[in-house]
Amino acid sequence: MNNYRRSDYKEKTVGQRIVELSREKAVTYYRIADRADIPMSTIMNLISGRIQNPTLGTLQGICRGLEVSLMDFFAEM
C-alpha cells in the first residue's frame, strides 16, 4: 500500500525540468529554442513561471531541443 500523500512531495514545473535537463545535457537555452524553433522568450517565460501550461507543440519542440522524448521529459516530474 502506498502511504505517501500528494503533499509529501513537490512536483516539478515544466520550467524546472527544462533547467534540470539542460544542465544534465549541457545544452544552452538558446540552443534549445533554436532546435525547437520557438522564441527564446518562450523558454525564459517557462523557466520563470510566466507560462505554466505550454502547448503540446511547444513541449514537443523543447523535447526536440533537449533530445529527449516526451515520456522522458515527464518521467521525473
mmCIF file of the N, C-alpha and C atoms, coordinates in Angstrom:
data_MODEL
# 
_entry.id   MODEL 
# 
loop_
_atom_site.group_PDB 
_atom_site.id 
_atom_site.type_symbol 
_atom_site.label_atom_id 
_atom_site.label_alt_id 
_atom_site.label_comp_id 
_atom_site.label_asym_id 
_atom_site.label_entity_id 
_atom_site.label_seq_id 
_atom_site.pdbx_PDB_ins_code 
_atom_site.Cartn_x 
_atom_site.Cartn_y 
_atom_site.Cartn_z 
_atom_site.occupancy 
_atom_site.B_iso_or_equiv 
_atom_site.pdbx_formal_charge 
_atom_site.auth_seq_id 
_atom_site.auth_comp_id 
_atom_site.auth_asym_id 
_atom_site.auth_atom_id 
_atom_site.pdbx_PDB_model_num 
ATOM 1   N N  . MET A 1 1  ? 0.841  -1.176 0.000   1.00 0.00 ? 1  MET A N  1 
ATOM 2   C CA . MET A 1 1  ? 0.000  0.000  0.000   1.00 0.00 ? 1  MET A CA 1 
ATOM 3   C C  . MET A 1 1  ? 0.886  1.240  0.000   1.00 0.00 ? 1  MET A C  1 
ATOM 4   N N  . ASN A 1 2  ? 0.503  2.230  -0.745  1.00 0.00 ? 2  ASN A N  1 
ATOM 5   C CA . ASN A 1 2  ? 1.254  3.477  -0.828  1.00 0.00 ? 2  ASN A CA 1 
ATOM 6   C C  . ASN A 1 2  ? 0.837  4.406  0.310   1.00 0.00 ? 2  ASN A C  1 
ATOM 7   N N  . ASN A 1 3  ? 1.775  4.737  1.181   1.00 0.00 ? 3  ASN A N  1 
ATOM 8   C CA . ASN A 1 3  ? 1.479  5.594  2.322   1.00 0.00 ? 3  ASN A CA 1 
ATOM 9   C C  . ASN A 1 3  ? 1.826  7.051  2.073   1.00 0.00 ? 3  ASN A C  1 
ATOM 10  N N  . TYR A 1 4  ? 2.205  7.383  0.854   1.00 0.00 ? 4  TYR A N  1 
ATOM 11  C CA . TYR A 1 4  ? 2.569  8.756  0.535   1.00 0.00 ? 4  TYR A CA 1 
ATOM 12  C C  . TYR A 1 4  ? 1.330  9.568  0.195   1.00 0.00 ? 4  TYR A C  1 
ATOM 13  N N  . ARG A 1 5  ? 1.292  10.750 0.723   1.00 0.00 ? 5  ARG A N  1 
ATOM 14  C CA . ARG A 1 5  ? 0.237  11.692 0.360   1.00 0.00 ? 5  ARG A CA 1 
ATOM 15  C C  . ARG A 1 5  ? 0.801  12.619 -0.695  1.00 0.00 ? 5  ARG A C  1 
ATOM 16  N N  . ARG A 1 6  ? -0.081 13.177 -1.499  1.00 0.00 ? 6  ARG A N  1 
ATOM 17  C CA . ARG A 1 6  ? 0.343  14.100 -2.543  1.00 0.00 ? 6  ARG A CA 1 
ATOM 18  C C  . ARG A 1 6  ? 1.148  15.250 -1.950  1.00 0.00 ? 6  ARG A C  1 
ATOM 19  N N  . SER A 1 7  ? 0.840  15.678 -0.760  1.00 0.00 ? 7  SER A N  1 
ATOM 20  C CA . SER A 1 7  ? 1.540  16.804 -0.138  1.00 0.00 ? 7  SER A CA 1 
ATOM 21  C C  . SER A 1 7  ? 2.917  16.418 0.391   1.00 0.00 ? 7  SER A C  1 
ATOM 22  N N  . ASP A 1 8  ? 3.266  15.136 0.356   1.00 0.00 ? 8  ASP A N  1 
ATOM 23  C CA . ASP A 1 8  ? 4.562  14.684 0.862   1.00 0.00 ? 8  ASP A CA 1 
ATOM 24  C C  . ASP A 1 8  ? 5.713  14.991 -0.093  1.00 0.00 ? 8  ASP A C  1 
ATOM 25  N N  . TYR A 1 9  ? 5.417  15.307 -1.315  1.00 0.00 ? 9  TYR A N  1 
ATOM 26  C CA . TYR A 1 9  ? 6.463  15.626 -2.278  1.00 0.00 ? 9  TYR A CA 1 
ATOM 27  C C  . TYR A 1 9  ? 5.993  16.738 -3.190  1.00 0.00 ? 9  TYR A C  1 
ATOM 28  N N  . LYS A 1 10 ? 6.940  17.456 -3.736  1.00 0.00 ? 10 LYS A N  1 
ATOM 29  C CA . LYS A 1 10 ? 6.615  18.588 -4.604  1.00 0.00 ? 10 LYS A CA 1 
ATOM 30  C C  . LYS A 1 10 ? 6.892  18.202 -6.047  1.00 0.00 ? 10 LYS A C  1 
ATOM 31  N N  . GLU A 1 11 ? 5.916  18.423 -6.890  1.00 0.00 ? 11 GLU A N  1 
ATOM 32  C CA . GLU A 1 11 ? 6.100  18.144 -8.308  1.00 0.00 ? 11 GLU A CA 1 
ATOM 33  C C  . GLU A 1 11 ? 6.895  19.276 -8.948  1.00 0.00 ? 11 GLU A C  1 
ATOM 34  N N  . LYS A 1 12 ? 7.666  18.936 -9.954  1.00 0.00 ? 12 LYS A N  1 
ATOM 35  C CA . LYS A 1 12 ? 8.452  19.935 -10.677 1.00 0.00 ? 12 LYS A CA 1 
ATOM 36  C C  . LYS A 1 12 ? 7.578  20.624 -11.710 1.00 0.00 ? 12 LYS A C  1 
ATOM 37  N N  . THR A 1 13 ? 7.928  21.861 -12.017 1.00 0.00 ? 13 THR A N  1 
ATOM 38  C CA . THR A 1 13 ? 7.263  22.565 -13.108 1.00 0.00 ? 13 THR A CA 1 
ATOM 39  C C  . THR A 1 13 ? 7.980  22.229 -14.407 1.00 0.00 ? 13 THR A C  1 
ATOM 40  N N  . VAL A 1 14 ? 7.347  22.564 -15.508 1.00 0.00 ? 14 VAL A N  1 
ATOM 41  C CA . VAL A 1 14 ? 7.975  22.378 -16.821 1.00 0.00 ? 14 VAL A CA 1 
ATOM 42  C C  . VAL A 1 14 ? 9.278  23.174 -16.870 1.00 0.00 ? 14 VAL A C  1 
ATOM 43  N N  . GLY A 1 15 ? 9.247  24.400 -16.356 1.00 0.00 ? 15 GLY A N  1 
ATOM 44  C CA . GLY A 1 15 ? 10.446 25.235 -16.339 1.00 0.00 ? 15 GLY A CA 1 
ATOM 45  C C  . GLY A 1 15 ? 11.585 24.622 -15.540 1.00 0.00 ? 15 GLY A C  1 
ATOM 46  N N  . GLN A 1 16 ? 11.251 24.060 -14.397 1.00 0.00 ? 16 GLN A N  1 
ATOM 47  C CA . GLN A 1 16 ? 12.289 23.420 -13.575 1.00 0.00 ? 16 GLN A CA 1 
ATOM 48  C C  . GLN A 1 16 ? 12.886 22.214 -14.295 1.00 0.00 ? 16 GLN A C  1 
ATOM 49  N N  . ARG A 1 17 ? 12.047 21.496 -15.022 1.00 0.00 ? 17 ARG A N  1 
ATOM 50  C CA . ARG A 1 17 ? 12.531 20.329 -15.766 1.00 0.00 ? 17 ARG A CA 1 
ATOM 51  C C  . ARG A 1 17 ? 13.433 20.752 -16.924 1.00 0.00 ? 17 ARG A C  1 
ATOM 52  N N  . ILE A 1 18 ? 13.085 21.867 -17.567 1.00 0.00 ? 18 ILE A N  1 
ATOM 53  C CA . ILE A 1 18 ? 13.953 22.388 -18.638 1.00 0.00 ? 18 ILE A CA 1 
ATOM 54  C C  . ILE A 1 18 ? 15.323 22.724 -18.070 1.00 0.00 ? 18 ILE A C  1 
ATOM 55  N N  . VAL A 1 19 ? 15.350 23.404 -16.947 1.00 0.00 ? 19 VAL A N  1 
ATOM 56  C CA . VAL A 1 19 ? 16.624 23.776 -16.310 1.00 0.00 ? 19 VAL A CA 1 
ATOM 57  C C  . VAL A 1 19 ? 17.419 22.517 -15.972 1.00 0.00 ? 19 VAL A C  1 
ATOM 58  N N  . GLU A 1 20 ? 16.763 21.565 -15.356 1.00 0.00 ? 20 GLU A N  1 
ATOM 59  C CA . GLU A 1 20 ? 17.418 20.329 -14.946 1.00 0.00 ? 20 GLU A CA 1 
ATOM 60  C C  . GLU A 1 20 ? 18.014 19.580 -16.144 1.00 0.00 ? 20 GLU A C  1 
ATOM 61  N N  . LEU A 1 21 ? 17.222 19.385 -17.181 1.00 0.00 ? 21 LEU A N  1 
ATOM 62  C CA . LEU A 1 21 ? 17.703 18.641 -18.336 1.00 0.00 ? 21 LEU A CA 1 
ATOM 63  C C  . LEU A 1 21 ? 18.756 19.405 -19.124 1.00 0.00 ? 21 LEU A C  1 
ATOM 64  N N  . SER A 1 22 ? 18.616 20.722 -19.193 1.00 0.00 ? 22 SER A N  1 
ATOM 65  C CA . SER A 1 22 ? 19.627 21.498 -19.928 1.00 0.00 ? 22 SER A CA 1 
ATOM 66  C C  . SER A 1 22 ? 20.978 21.406 -19.232 1.00 0.00 ? 22 SER A C  1 
ATOM 67  N N  . ARG A 1 23 ? 20.969 21.368 -17.913 1.00 0.00 ? 23 ARG A N  1 
ATOM 68  C CA . ARG A 1 23 ? 22.232 21.197 -17.169 1.00 0.00 ? 23 ARG A CA 1 
ATOM 69  C C  . ARG A 1 23 ? 22.806 19.800 -17.381 1.00 0.00 ? 23 ARG A C  1 
ATOM 70  N N  . GLU A 1 24 ? 21.948 18.789 -17.271 1.00 0.00 ? 24 GLU A N  1 
ATOM 71  C CA . GLU A 1 24 ? 22.403 17.404 -17.458 1.00 0.00 ? 24 GLU A CA 1 
ATOM 72  C C  . GLU A 1 24 ? 23.030 17.199 -18.834 1.00 0.00 ? 24 GLU A C  1 
ATOM 73  N N  . LYS A 1 25 ? 22.426 17.806 -19.838 1.00 0.00 ? 25 LYS A N  1 
ATOM 74  C CA . LYS A 1 25 ? 22.866 17.598 -21.217 1.00 0.00 ? 25 LYS A CA 1 
ATOM 75  C C  . LYS A 1 25 ? 23.803 18.689 -21.718 1.00 0.00 ? 25 LYS A C  1 
ATOM 76  N N  . ALA A 1 26 ? 24.099 19.664 -20.865 1.00 0.00 ? 26 ALA A N  1 
ATOM 77  C CA . ALA A 1 26 ? 24.985 20.780 -21.215 1.00 0.00 ? 26 ALA A CA 1 
ATOM 78  C C  . ALA A 1 26 ? 24.520 21.477 -22.501 1.00 0.00 ? 26 ALA A C  1 
ATOM 79  N N  . VAL A 1 27 ? 23.228 21.791 -22.531 1.00 0.00 ? 27 VAL A N  1 
ATOM 80  C CA . VAL A 1 27 ? 22.624 22.475 -23.676 1.00 0.00 ? 27 VAL A CA 1 
ATOM 81  C C  . VAL A 1 27 ? 22.142 23.842 -23.197 1.00 0.00 ? 27 VAL A C  1 
ATOM 82  N N  . THR A 1 28 ? 22.476 24.876 -23.928 1.00 0.00 ? 28 THR A N  1 
ATOM 83  C CA . THR A 1 28 ? 22.048 26.225 -23.542 1.00 0.00 ? 28 THR A CA 1 
ATOM 84  C C  . THR A 1 28 ? 20.571 26.432 -23.892 1.00 0.00 ? 28 THR A C  1 
ATOM 85  N N  . TYR A 1 29 ? 19.958 27.390 -23.222 1.00 0.00 ? 29 TYR A N  1 
ATOM 86  C CA . TYR A 1 29 ? 18.567 27.736 -23.515 1.00 0.00 ? 29 TYR A CA 1 
ATOM 87  C C  . TYR A 1 29 ? 18.440 28.230 -24.956 1.00 0.00 ? 29 TYR A C  1 
ATOM 88  N N  . TYR A 1 30 ? 19.440 28.962 -25.413 1.00 0.00 ? 30 TYR A N  1 
ATOM 89  C CA . TYR A 1 30 ? 19.435 29.441 -26.791 1.00 0.00 ? 30 TYR A CA 1 
ATOM 90  C C  . TYR A 1 30 ? 19.404 28.260 -27.760 1.00 0.00 ? 30 TYR A C  1 
ATOM 91  N N  . ARG A 1 31 ? 20.204 27.251 -27.500 1.00 0.00 ? 31 ARG A N  1 
ATOM 92  C CA . ARG A 1 31 ? 20.259 26.066 -28.370 1.00 0.00 ? 31 ARG A CA 1 
ATOM 93  C C  . ARG A 1 31 ? 18.919 25.320 -28.345 1.00 0.00 ? 31 ARG A C  1 
ATOM 94  N N  . ILE A 1 32 ? 18.309 25.215 -27.171 1.00 0.00 ? 32 ILE A N  1 
ATOM 95  C CA . ILE A 1 32 ? 17.002 24.555 -27.073 1.00 0.00 ? 32 ILE A CA 1 
ATOM 96  C C  . ILE A 1 32 ? 15.986 25.302 -27.931 1.00 0.00 ? 32 ILE A C  1 
ATOM 97  N N  . ALA A 1 33 ? 15.939 26.627 -27.771 1.00 0.00 ? 33 ALA A N  1 
ATOM 98  C CA . ALA A 1 33 ? 14.990 27.445 -28.530 1.00 0.00 ? 33 ALA A CA 1 
ATOM 99  C C  . ALA A 1 33 ? 15.240 27.318 -30.023 1.00 0.00 ? 33 ALA A C  1 
ATOM 100 N N  . ASP A 1 34 ? 16.491 27.320 -30.422 1.00 0.00 ? 34 ASP A N  1 
ATOM 101 C CA . ASP A 1 34 ? 16.845 27.207 -31.833 1.00 0.00 ? 34 ASP A CA 1 
ATOM 102 C C  . ASP A 1 34 ? 16.411 25.858 -32.397 1.00 0.00 ? 34 ASP A C  1 
ATOM 103 N N  . ARG A 1 35 ? 16.731 24.785 -31.711 1.00 0.00 ? 35 ARG A N  1 
ATOM 104 C CA . ARG A 1 35 ? 16.355 23.443 -32.173 1.00 0.00 ? 35 ARG A CA 1 
ATOM 105 C C  . ARG A 1 35 ? 14.841 23.259 -32.173 1.00 0.00 ? 35 ARG A C  1 
ATOM 106 N N  . ALA A 1 36 ? 14.178 23.889 -31.198 1.00 0.00 ? 36 ALA A N  1 
ATOM 107 C CA . ALA A 1 36 ? 12.730 23.757 -31.051 1.00 0.00 ? 36 ALA A CA 1 
ATOM 108 C C  . ALA A 1 36 ? 11.971 24.657 -32.007 1.00 0.00 ? 36 ALA A C  1 
ATOM 109 N N  . ASP A 1 37 ? 12.686 25.618 -32.597 1.00 0.00 ? 37 ASP A N  1 
ATOM 110 C CA . ASP A 1 37 ? 12.077 26.608 -33.480 1.00 0.00 ? 37 ASP A CA 1 
ATOM 111 C C  . ASP A 1 37 ? 10.985 27.400 -32.751 1.00 0.00 ? 37 ASP A C  1 
ATOM 112 N N  . ILE A 1 38 ? 11.315 27.797 -31.516 1.00 0.00 ? 38 ILE A N  1 
ATOM 113 C CA . ILE A 1 38 ? 10.423 28.646 -30.728 1.00 0.00 ? 38 ILE A CA 1 
ATOM 114 C C  . ILE A 1 38 ? 11.235 29.839 -30.214 1.00 0.00 ? 38 ILE A C  1 
ATOM 115 N N  . PRO A 1 39 ? 10.562 30.929 -29.886 1.00 0.00 ? 39 PRO A N  1 
ATOM 116 C CA . PRO A 1 39 ? 11.290 32.103 -29.398 1.00 0.00 ? 39 PRO A CA 1 
ATOM 117 C C  . PRO A 1 39 ? 12.003 31.832 -28.066 1.00 0.00 ? 39 PRO A C  1 
ATOM 118 N N  . MET A 1 40 ? 13.163 32.445 -27.918 1.00 0.00 ? 40 MET A N  1 
ATOM 119 C CA . MET A 1 40 ? 13.912 32.344 -26.662 1.00 0.00 ? 40 MET A CA 1 
ATOM 120 C C  . MET A 1 40 ? 13.047 32.832 -25.500 1.00 0.00 ? 40 MET A C  1 
ATOM 121 N N  . SER A 1 41 ? 12.214 33.833 -25.762 1.00 0.00 ? 41 SER A N  1 
ATOM 122 C CA . SER A 1 41 ? 11.353 34.368 -24.702 1.00 0.00 ? 41 SER A CA 1 
ATOM 123 C C  . SER A 1 41 ? 10.396 33.307 -24.167 1.00 0.00 ? 41 SER A C  1 
ATOM 124 N N  . THR A 1 42 ? 9.982  32.381 -25.004 1.00 0.00 ? 42 THR A N  1 
ATOM 125 C CA . THR A 1 42 ? 9.104  31.297 -24.543 1.00 0.00 ? 42 THR A CA 1 
ATOM 126 C C  . THR A 1 42 ? 9.833  30.415 -23.539 1.00 0.00 ? 42 THR A C  1 
ATOM 127 N N  . ILE A 1 43 ? 11.070 30.077 -23.840 1.00 0.00 ? 43 ILE A N  1 
ATOM 128 C CA . ILE A 1 43 ? 11.884 29.280 -22.903 1.00 0.00 ? 43 ILE A CA 1 
ATOM 129 C C  . ILE A 1 43 ? 12.028 30.026 -21.576 1.00 0.00 ? 43 ILE A C  1 
ATOM 130 N N  . MET A 1 44 ? 12.373 31.300 -21.656 1.00 0.00 ? 44 MET A N  1 
ATOM 131 C CA . MET A 1 44 ? 12.585 32.079 -20.436 1.00 0.00 ? 44 MET A CA 1 
ATOM 132 C C  . MET A 1 44 ? 11.288 32.245 -19.649 1.00 0.00 ? 44 MET A C  1 
ATOM 133 N N  . ASN A 1 45 ? 10.163 32.399 -20.342 1.00 0.00 ? 45 ASN A N  1 
ATOM 134 C CA . ASN A 1 45 ? 8.875  32.522 -19.659 1.00 0.00 ? 45 ASN A CA 1 
ATOM 135 C C  . ASN A 1 45 ? 8.459  31.216 -18.998 1.00 0.00 ? 45 ASN A C  1 
ATOM 136 N N  . LEU A 1 46 ? 8.808  30.097 -19.576 1.00 0.00 ? 46 LEU A N  1 
ATOM 137 C CA . LEU A 1 46 ? 8.555  28.811 -18.936 1.00 0.00 ? 46 LEU A CA 1 
ATOM 138 C C  . LEU A 1 46 ? 9.408  28.645 -17.680 1.00 0.00 ? 46 LEU A C  1 
ATOM 139 N N  . ILE A 1 47 ? 10.681 28.995 -17.800 1.00 0.00 ? 47 ILE A N  1 
ATOM 140 C CA . ILE A 1 47 ? 11.591 28.856 -16.671 1.00 0.00 ? 47 ILE A CA 1 
ATOM 141 C C  . ILE A 1 47 ? 11.176 29.765 -15.517 1.00 0.00 ? 47 ILE A C  1 
ATOM 142 N N  . SER A 1 48 ? 10.749 30.989 -15.838 1.00 0.00 ? 48 SER A N  1 
ATOM 143 C CA . SER A 1 48 ? 10.362 31.936 -14.789 1.00 0.00 ? 48 SER A CA 1 
ATOM 144 C C  . SER A 1 48 ? 8.972  31.664 -14.226 1.00 0.00 ? 48 SER A C  1 
ATOM 145 N N  . GLY A 1 49 ? 8.204  30.818 -14.907 1.00 0.00 ? 49 GLY A N  1 
ATOM 146 C CA . GLY A 1 49 ? 6.857  30.512 -14.432 1.00 0.00 ? 49 GLY A CA 1 
ATOM 147 C C  . GLY A 1 49 ? 5.770  31.395 -15.018 1.00 0.00 ? 49 GLY A C  1 
ATOM 148 N N  . ARG A 1 50 ? 6.141  32.337 -15.882 1.00 0.00 ? 50 ARG A N  1 
ATOM 149 C CA . ARG A 1 50 ? 5.125  33.188 -16.524 1.00 0.00 ? 50 ARG A CA 1 
ATOM 150 C C  . ARG A 1 50 ? 4.215  32.378 -17.436 1.00 0.00 ? 50 ARG A C  1 
ATOM 151 N N  . ILE A 1 51 ? 4.768  31.341 -18.067 1.00 0.00 ? 51 ILE A N  1 
ATOM 152 C CA . ILE A 1 51 ? 3.959  30.384 -18.827 1.00 0.00 ? 51 ILE A CA 1 
ATOM 153 C C  . ILE A 1 51 ? 3.946  29.100 -18.018 1.00 0.00 ? 51 ILE A C  1 
ATOM 154 N N  . GLN A 1 52 ? 2.758  28.661 -17.640 1.00 0.00 ? 52 GLN A N  1 
ATOM 155 C CA . GLN A 1 52 ? 2.657  27.455 -16.823 1.00 0.00 ? 52 GLN A CA 1 
ATOM 156 C C  . GLN A 1 52 ? 2.054  26.270 -17.566 1.00 0.00 ? 52 GLN A C  1 
ATOM 157 N N  . ASN A 1 53 ? 1.360  26.544 -18.654 1.00 0.00 ? 53 ASN A N  1 
ATOM 158 C CA . ASN A 1 53 ? 0.704  25.476 -19.407 1.00 0.00 ? 53 ASN A CA 1 
ATOM 159 C C  . ASN A 1 53 ? 1.050  25.590 -20.892 1.00 0.00 ? 53 ASN A C  1 
ATOM 160 N N  . PRO A 1 54 ? 2.243  25.165 -21.268 1.00 0.00 ? 54 PRO A N  1 
ATOM 161 C CA . PRO A 1 54 ? 2.644  25.263 -22.679 1.00 0.00 ? 54 PRO A CA 1 
ATOM 162 C C  . PRO A 1 54 ? 1.824  24.316 -23.552 1.00 0.00 ? 54 PRO A C  1 
ATOM 163 N N  . THR A 1 55 ? 1.749  24.653 -24.816 1.00 0.00 ? 55 THR A N  1 
ATOM 164 C CA . THR A 1 55 ? 1.037  23.788 -25.757 1.00 0.00 ? 55 THR A CA 1 
ATOM 165 C C  . THR A 1 55 ? 1.838  22.513 -26.010 1.00 0.00 ? 55 THR A C  1 
ATOM 166 N N  . LEU A 1 56 ? 1.150  21.531 -26.548 1.00 0.00 ? 56 LEU A N  1 
ATOM 167 C CA . LEU A 1 56 ? 1.826  20.281 -26.891 1.00 0.00 ? 56 LEU A CA 1 
ATOM 168 C C  . LEU A 1 56 ? 2.922  20.529 -27.912 1.00 0.00 ? 56 LEU A C  1 
ATOM 169 N N  . GLY A 1 57 ? 2.662  21.399 -28.883 1.00 0.00 ? 57 GLY A N  1 
ATOM 170 C CA . GLY A 1 57 ? 3.674  21.723 -29.889 1.00 0.00 ? 57 GLY A CA 1 
ATOM 171 C C  . GLY A 1 57 ? 4.923  22.331 -29.275 1.00 0.00 ? 57 GLY A C  1 
ATOM 172 N N  . THR A 1 58 ? 4.733  23.211 -28.304 1.00 0.00 ? 58 THR A N  1 
ATOM 173 C CA . THR A 1 58 ? 5.875  23.815 -27.605 1.00 0.00 ? 58 THR A CA 1 
ATOM 174 C C  . THR A 1 58 ? 6.652  22.753 -26.844 1.00 0.00 ? 58 THR A C  1 
ATOM 175 N N  . LEU A 1 59 ? 5.936  21.881 -26.152 1.00 0.00 ? 59 LEU A N  1 
ATOM 176 C CA . LEU A 1 59 ? 6.606  20.805 -25.403 1.00 0.00 ? 59 LEU A CA 1 
ATOM 177 C C  . LEU A 1 59 ? 7.369  19.865 -26.329 1.00 0.00 ? 59 LEU A C  1 
ATOM 178 N N  . GLN A 1 60 ? 6.768  19.548 -27.463 1.00 0.00 ? 60 GLN A N  1 
ATOM 179 C CA . GLN A 1 60 ? 7.457  18.678 -28.424 1.00 0.00 ? 60 GLN A CA 1 
ATOM 180 C C  . GLN A 1 60 ? 8.729  19.352 -28.943 1.00 0.00 ? 60 GLN A C  1 
ATOM 181 N N  . GLY A 1 61 ? 8.655  20.644 -29.201 1.00 0.00 ? 61 GLY A N  1 
ATOM 182 C CA . GLY A 1 61 ? 9.835  21.369 -29.648 1.00 0.00 ? 61 GLY A CA 1 
ATOM 183 C C  . GLY A 1 61 ? 10.927 21.393 -28.594 1.00 0.00 ? 61 GLY A C  1 
ATOM 184 N N  . ILE A 1 62 ? 10.535 21.627 -27.363 1.00 0.00 ? 62 ILE A N  1 
ATOM 185 C CA . ILE A 1 62 ? 11.513 21.645 -26.268 1.00 0.00 ? 62 ILE A CA 1 
ATOM 186 C C  . ILE A 1 62 ? 12.173 20.283 -26.130 1.00 0.00 ? 62 ILE A C  1 
ATOM 187 N N  . CYS A 1 63 ? 11.381 19.240 -26.236 1.00 0.00 ? 63 CYS A N  1 
ATOM 188 C CA . CYS A 1 63 ? 11.961 17.890 -26.160 1.00 0.00 ? 63 CYS A CA 1 
ATOM 189 C C  . CYS A 1 63 ? 12.921 17.648 -27.320 1.00 0.00 ? 63 CYS A C  1 
ATOM 190 N N  . ARG A 1 64 ? 12.576 18.137 -28.487 1.00 0.00 ? 64 ARG A N  1 
ATOM 191 C CA . ARG A 1 64 ? 13.483 18.038 -29.642 1.00 0.00 ? 64 ARG A CA 1 
ATOM 192 C C  . ARG A 1 64 ? 14.783 18.790 -29.340 1.00 0.00 ? 64 ARG A C  1 
ATOM 193 N N  . GLY A 1 65 ? 14.645 19.973 -28.757 1.00 0.00 ? 65 GLY A N  1 
ATOM 194 C CA . GLY A 1 65 ? 15.820 20.776 -28.408 1.00 0.00 ? 65 GLY A CA 1 
ATOM 195 C C  . GLY A 1 65 ? 16.699 20.130 -27.358 1.00 0.00 ? 65 GLY A C  1 
ATOM 196 N N  . LEU A 1 66 ? 16.076 19.389 -26.464 1.00 0.00 ? 66 LEU A N  1 
ATOM 197 C CA . LEU A 1 66 ? 16.822 18.706 -25.405 1.00 0.00 ? 66 LEU A CA 1 
ATOM 198 C C  . LEU A 1 66 ? 17.231 17.288 -25.803 1.00 0.00 ? 66 LEU A C  1 
ATOM 199 N N  . GLU A 1 67 ? 16.728 16.846 -26.958 1.00 0.00 ? 67 GLU A N  1 
ATOM 200 C CA . GLU A 1 67 ? 16.984 15.489 -27.439 1.00 0.00 ? 67 GLU A CA 1 
ATOM 201 C C  . GLU A 1 67 ? 16.517 14.434 -26.437 1.00 0.00 ? 67 GLU A C  1 
ATOM 202 N N  . VAL A 1 68 ? 15.273 14.617 -25.982 1.00 0.00 ? 68 VAL A N  1 
ATOM 203 C CA . VAL A 1 68 ? 14.625 13.637 -25.105 1.00 0.00 ? 68 VAL A CA 1 
ATOM 204 C C  . VAL A 1 68 ? 13.210 13.404 -25.630 1.00 0.00 ? 68 VAL A C  1 
ATOM 205 N N  . SER A 1 69 ? 12.649 12.290 -25.264 1.00 0.00 ? 69 SER A N  1 
ATOM 206 C CA . SER A 1 69 ? 11.249 12.020 -25.641 1.00 0.00 ? 69 SER A CA 1 
ATOM 207 C C  . SER A 1 69 ? 10.327 12.740 -24.645 1.00 0.00 ? 69 SER A C  1 
ATOM 208 N N  . LEU A 1 70 ? 9.074  12.917 -25.031 1.00 0.00 ? 70 LEU A N  1 
ATOM 209 C CA . LEU A 1 70 ? 8.096  13.491 -24.106 1.00 0.00 ? 70 LEU A CA 1 
ATOM 210 C C  . LEU A 1 70 ? 7.997  12.631 -22.848 1.00 0.00 ? 70 LEU A C  1 
ATOM 211 N N  . MET A 1 71 ? 8.036  11.326 -23.035 1.00 0.00 ? 71 MET A N  1 
ATOM 212 C CA . MET A 1 71 ? 7.946  10.419 -21.895 1.00 0.00 ? 71 MET A CA 1 
ATOM 213 C C  . MET A 1 71 ? 9.121  10.632 -20.937 1.00 0.00 ? 71 MET A C  1 
ATOM 214 N N  . ASP A 1 72 ? 10.321 10.777 -21.473 1.00 0.00 ? 72 ASP A N  1 
ATOM 215 C CA . ASP A 1 72 ? 11.489 11.025 -20.625 1.00 0.00 ? 72 ASP A CA 1 
ATOM 216 C C  . ASP A 1 72 ? 11.407 12.389 -19.963 1.00 0.00 ? 72 ASP A C  1 
ATOM 217 N N  . PHE A 1 73 ? 10.891 13.387 -20.688 1.00 0.00 ? 73 PHE A N  1 
ATOM 218 C CA . PHE A 1 73 ? 10.765 14.720 -20.125 1.00 0.00 ? 73 PHE A CA 1 
ATOM 219 C C  . PHE A 1 73 ? 9.894  14.695 -18.874 1.00 0.00 ? 73 PHE A C  1 
ATOM 220 N N  . PHE A 1 74 ? 8.778  13.981 -18.945 1.00 0.00 ? 74 PHE A N  1 
ATOM 221 C CA . PHE A 1 74 ? 7.837  13.954 -17.822 1.00 0.00 ? 74 PHE A CA 1 
ATOM 222 C C  . PHE A 1 74 ? 8.096  12.832 -16.821 1.00 0.00 ? 74 PHE A C  1 
ATOM 223 N N  . ALA A 1 75 ? 9.054  11.971 -17.098 1.00 0.00 ? 75 ALA A N  1 
ATOM 224 C CA . ALA A 1 75 ? 9.309  10.816 -16.237 1.00 0.00 ? 75 ALA A CA 1 
ATOM 225 C C  . ALA A 1 75 ? 9.639  11.182 -14.801 1.00 0.00 ? 75 ALA A C  1 
ATOM 226 N N  . GLU A 1 76 ? 10.336 12.268 -14.585 1.00 0.00 ? 76 GLU A N  1 
ATOM 227 C CA . GLU A 1 76 ? 10.767 12.622 -13.228 1.00 0.00 ? 76 GLU A CA 1 
ATOM 228 C C  . GLU A 1 76 ? 10.085 13.883 -12.718 1.00 0.00 ? 76 GLU A C  1 
ATOM 229 N N  . MET A 1 77 ? 8.877  14.092 -13.154 1.00 0.00 ? 77 MET A N  1 
ATOM 230 C CA . MET A 1 77 ? 8.132  15.255 -12.682 1.00 0.00 ? 77 MET A CA 1 
ATOM 231 C C  . MET A 1 77 ? 7.156  14.764 -11.646 1.00 0.00 ? 77 MET A C  1 
# 
